[in-house]
Amino acid sequence: SLRLSVRTAGFHPAKGGSIPPGTAKIMAYVYFLISSNNNKTLSYIGWTYDLKERITLHNNGKGAKFTKGRKWKLAYYEICKNKIEAMKREYSLKKDRKLRIFIKKNNININKNN
């Protein structure tokens, strides 16, 4: 069918095409940003596919509304297998007040891989 031919066009590896749908290993990141000014440290937790690009967007005022107008630095990140795992982990990190306070207070840079 036409739909099938359009969908599979370009999947030939020898011709430099992409890989078939569902076979890619797309990792997602959960990240913890901190920003300090006037003796107050703020934190922000989110998820993304491209960690470096997302932090750049936050620092250029293109990220979430809460992050605009501040300079953020990465304090913590985790690698997740996919978007669903990243979103679940983001939710649990947002609820873990003790970890957020610990990272903010100690201004540490720890990284954990799942």
N, C-alpha and C positions, 0 to 999 in steps of 0.2 A: 504494500500500500504506500501511498505518498507519505503518510505520516511516519511510517517505519523507515522509509528511505531518508527522510529529512533527519529523523532522530539518530540514525546510525551513521550518517555521513561524517567523515572526519575521525572515525575511531580506529583507523588503521595505524598501528604503532610505527610501521616502517615508513609511513608518509608523514610522521610527526604529528599525528592526530591526538586527540585527548583519549582518556581511558573511558570505558563504558560506565554508565550511571550505576551507582551503588558500590563501586569497587574502590573509590578514592578513600584515603585515610585523612579525613578532615578533623583536625584537632581544634578544640576551642580552649580559651584561657579564661580563668576567673582571676580578677586582679583587684588589688587593694591600693588605692592612692592616698597620699597624705599631702596636706598643704598647711603651711604655718604662716601666720601673720598676726601681729599685735598680741603675742603671747598666747594665741589660741591655735590649736591644731585641729583641723577638720579632716575627716576621712570620707572616702567614697569607694564603694565596691560595685563592680560591674563585670560583664563578660564580653568577649569578642573573639573573632577568628584571627585578627592581626593585632597583636599586643602593641607593637611599636607605633603603628599608624593610629591606633585608638588613643594612646597617650598624647601623641602629637595633636590630634583633634581636640582633646580636652584642653590642652595648653594654648591652643589657638582660638578658643571660644566656640568651637563647633561641636563640642560634646553635649552631655546632658546639661539642662538648664542650671542645675545646682553647681556645676563645675566652672561655669563661665566667670571670667574675671580673676581667676586665681592661677597660680603656677603649681602644678601637681608633680609629685615624683612617685615612682613606683616603690612600694614598701614590701609587697608580697604578691606572688602569683602562683597559680596551680595550673597544670595542664590536664585537660579532661578529654575523654574520647570523642565527645560530640556535643552538640548544642544543648541537648536535654540534660546531660550530666552537668554541664557548666551552669545551666540555669538553676538546677537543684542545689548545686554547691554554693552558688551566689546567694540563694535564699538562706541556706543554713549559716553562711558566714555573716550575713546581715543580722541574723538573730543571735549570733555568738558575741555578746557584749564583752565578755572577758578577753577574748582574743583581740577584738578591736581595740580595747583599752590598752592591752599589753603592747601591741604593735605601735600604737600612737605614742605611748609613754616612753618606750625604749627606742623609738625611731629606728627600728631594726630593718634589715633587708634579708628576709628568710624566704626560701623557695622550696616548695614541696611538689613533687610529681605524683600524680595518681596512677 
